[in-house]
Amino acid sequence: MTRDHEELIADSAKTTPKAPPSGPTALYHELGQVEATATSADESVTVVAGPGGTIKDIQLTGDAFDLPADELVGTLLNTVHEAATESVRRQAELVDEHTGDRAMPPGSLRGLRPAGEDNRPE
């Protein structure tokens, strides 16, 4: 293959729009893009959670540092919990949209324990 031909192929790959993913690949891609933001009632703490409820960002205003330590900790934990829960809820909705009737029945995950424990439903 000539150098001109290789460059033409490389340029074509850069400029050819890719089709959006479909099927399981689309679900995987969408799940990886999920984000949820939660802000505390007093707006002193903002948390961004990503896929699986992982915390991506925590922002504190100057007012947050005026709070007593135990109140700041409580505000942080509550806001982290809200963002993480919303992120996981959005992922569950995506799975439901993509799987329809093949999804697990409602409540089938209720009663599960943390990893490492006996995870049979109660």
Protein Blocks (a to p, Z undefined) as FASTA:
>chain_A
ZZklmmmmmmmmmmmccdddehjllmmmmmmmgccddddfklpaccdddehhiafbdcdd
fklmmpcfklmmmmmmmmmmmmmmmmmmmmmmmmmmmnmmmpccehklgoiacehiacbd
ZZ
